[in-house]
Amino acid sequence: MSKNKENIRVAIVGVGNCANSLYQGLTYYVGYTEGQERDGIMKSRIGGYSVSNIEVVAAFDVDRRKVGKCFREAMWEKPNCTPEYEPNVPDGPMVQMGPIMDGVPSLMEDYPDDEAFRVADLEPVDVAQVLVDRKVDILINYLPVGSQKATEWYVDQCLKAGVSLLNCIPVFIASNPEWEQKFIDAGIPLVGDDMKSQFGASILSQMLQELAFARGLNVNAHIQRNVGGNTDFLNMVDQSRLKYKKVSKENVIRSQHIIRGVDPEESFLHAGPSEYIRYYKDNKVANFRVEMEGFLGAPVTLDARLSVIDSPNSGGVVIDAVRYLKVAREMGIVGALRGPSAFTQKTPPQQLMFSETLYECDALSQRELTRFTKRQTKPYDSKKLYKICPSHNKDVE
């Protein structure tokens, strides 16, 4: 890319394990270019931007062990527990106090300091003003699952400051036409909702579903269960915070039925977190059972187990999504990015086949318009273009 192109200026909400892994990756992959590739990054360049063009310039949290410290120090404070892969990260910005709202479940009080959040007794900063002052392009939402009010508050700050949103949690913003229309009216793009890991349970479930249907099998049952020991799993011990997480994870499986015109109610579908086990730390273990019928109705059953370090498994996907958003901003594309959202998120505004997501992302990385992005470069009304169904958003041109 040209030397005069500015960096992608990013703000992060929630300096947890995912933010830690992302920040390590921004140093680990410095100098990563085609011909000198290191494993783990899907695209060396997107619209001319490499990993080294991403710069974290602002960060917000509520934990007293993190607020007031530089990012490098804050990201290793408890209850973070992800492994260290890159020791030479820069200090980064000072972590500032954000609003608490519904970002901290009360059950955290029942767990030891090393496992749970501990809220700082400080007033939140003016987030919108910080975004403006730091010239932020994109805000990454890493708030805990179930932070509906806090997420919506940060979304409003993005709209005030003209900042794009990368929504990595299952609070439905990009997939909600009313919220999307606000970004359209503000003239900025967004990506969401609920980050899909590089090789995690959701993308594996999606590909198993696609493979079964492509080979002519009926899926009678698809069950996915997850166990982990980080604060994400502890947070979800509070069942009241799980509602949209479960919906989001099951959307990945259900969407393949709907794309093919198959009633998802004909299959038993289940996906979601099942248990918090502190011993696992940032390791996540997913178990799958897929019961199918093949030729002559003969039974086919798949039982599988996937073990991953949870937080770095999403870092590379976030790095791609950030660059897609920056390119879209420069191209004048507004609203929720269909291809990158379907590629990187569990509940995008429109579910697509995996091959379609690759096509859309490749086109955007080459700064080429597609059937989706052509109509997003001029004023449009998301409510007229998309009908929202309970579990799937379907194009109704």
C-alpha positions, -999 to +999 in steps of 0.1 A: +000+000+000+011+036-004+031+051+024+008+081+026-022+060+035-033+066+071-035+038+097-068+023+107-075+039+141-094+015+164-110+018+198-118-012+220-146-016+245-137-044+270-100-051+276-105-088+282-090-120+267-101-113+231-087-078+232-055-092+246-051-117+218-060-092+192-034-067+205-007-094+206-015-103+170-010-067+158+026-069+169+031-106+160+021-100+124+040-067+118+057-070+084+033-097+073+031-095+035+024-118+006+054-140+000+064-137+037+033-151+052+029-164+088+002-189+096-030-177+111-040-147+089-066-153+062-057-123+040-024-105+039-039-074+023-075-060+022-080-030+001-042-023+004-042-026+042-020-050+060-022-060+097+005-035+106-018-007+095-042-013+125-035+009+155-054+008+188-058+044+199-084+042+226-098+016+251-125+015+277-132-009+306-148-008+341-124-031+360-104-012+387-073-033+378-074-021+342-087+014+342-059+040+343-032+016+330-017+014+295-032-012+273-001-035+276-004-036+314-042-037+316-045-067+292-026-090+316-046-080+347-069-106+362-093-121+354-077-123+319-062-158+314-053-161+277-017-173+269+012-150+259+024-155+223+040-121+216+059-104+245+070-073+227+037-053+224+038-015+227+023+003+257-007+015+237-034+039+249-045+045+285-076+024+294-104+048+303-135+043+324-167+034+306-203+032+319-212+000+338-249-003+330-256-041+325-220-049+316-212-067+349-235-095+362-241-096+399-229-132+401-194-120+397-195-110+434-197-147+443-164-156+427-128-149+436-109-118+424-088-139+399-119-151+381-143-122+382-147-085+374-141-059+400-157-025+392-138+007+396-153+035+416-148+062+389-170+083+367-171+073+330-154+095+305-171+112+276-167+083+251-180+102+220-156+130+226-127+105+231-137+089+197-136+123+180-104+135+197-086+103+188-099+103+153-112+067+157-124+049+125-138+017+141-150+008+176-147-029+185-174-041+210-160-068+233-185-063+261-197-094+280-226-114+266-259-099+277-247-063+278-277-050+259-280-015+274-243-009+275-239-020+239-267+002+227-251+031+246-218+026+229-236+023+195-251+058+202-216+071+208-204+057+175-233+074+157-225+107+174-188+105+165-192+091+130-174+059+139-181+024+124-190-005+147-176-040+148-200-058+171-184-090+184-212-100+208-248-113+205-266-080+209-284-075+176-274-042+160-262-049+124-290-075+120-317-051+134-330-029+105-338+000+128-303+002+142-289-004+107-309+025+093-293+048+119-259+039+105-272+044+070-285+079+079-251+086+095-234+075+063-211+048+079-208+010+076-209-016+104-202-053+108-221-077+132-234-095+151-215-120+174-180-129+162-175-162+145-140-177+153-115-186+128-119-224+133-145-226+161-177-244+170-200-221+149-180-222+116-176-260+120-213-265+126-221-243+095-197-263+073-211-296+086-246-285+077-235-273+043-217-305+036-246-327+046-271-308+024-247-306-005-243-344-004-281-350-003-284-360+034-313-350+057-302-336+091-324-349+119-305-335+148-275-311+152-263-306+188-234-284+198-223-280+234-194-258+247-174-258+279-147-232+289-130-215+319-127-178+309-149-149+320-171-153+290-182-186+303-185-174+339-206-145+327-229-169+310-235-189+342-262-162+346-289-178+325-307-145+319-277-133+298-278-163+276-310-157+256-295-140+225-262-160+227-282-192+222-303-177+194-271-164+177-253-198+178-283-217+166-288-191+138-256-205+122-271-240+120-307-229+112-296-206+084-285-235+062-320-250+063-336-217+054-312-209+025-322-242+010-359-238+016-360-265+043-381-259+074-356-259+104-384-271+126-380-305+109-347-310+127-337-309+164-312-280+166-293-271+198-262-249+203-249-230+233-226-228+263-232-256+288-208-252+317-181-230+333-150-249+345-123-226+359-096-252+352-100-248+314-091-211+315-091-198+279-094-232+265-128-240+250-140-275+243-169-281+219-187-314+213-209-321+183-234-347+174-250-347+140-276-373+132-284-376+095-302-398+069-285-407+037-293-430+007-323-452+014-328-434+047-297-452+061-285-435+093-253-415+094-240-402+127-211-378+134-197-373+169-168-349+171-148-329+196-130-296+190-105-280+215-092-244+209-077-215+228-108-194+226-095-158+224-068-160+197-092-181+177-112-149+170-083-124+167-075-129+130-112-127+121-114-093+138-083-081+120-100-089+087-133-073+097-116-041+108-099-038+074-132-046+055-148-018+074-120+007+067-122-001+030-160+003+030-157+037+047-133+048+020-156+035-008-186+053+006-205+020+015-230+025+043-250+002+065-243-034+075-218-051+052-235-083+041-205-104+029-180-095+057-208-098+083-218-133+071-182-143+069-171-131+103-203-132+124-229-157+137-259-134+132-253-112+102-281-091+086-283-118+059-270-153+061-251-165+031-235-197+018-198-199+027-188-196-010-209-164-013-192-148+017-158-155+002-169-139-031-182-108-013-151-104+009-127-110-020-145-083-040-143-058-012-106-065-006-101-056-043-123-025-039-149-039-063-186-034-059-211-064-059-249-068-060-249-059-023-225-031-021-236-013-053-269-005-036-252+005-004-233+033-020-264+055-024-292+063+000-315+034+007-340+021+033-330-011+050-366-019+060-376-020+023-348-042+012-347-067+040-374-086+059-365-097+094-375-132+103-372-147+138-340-165+130-329-153+096-328-122+075-338-128+040-334-106+009-368-094-004-358-072-034 
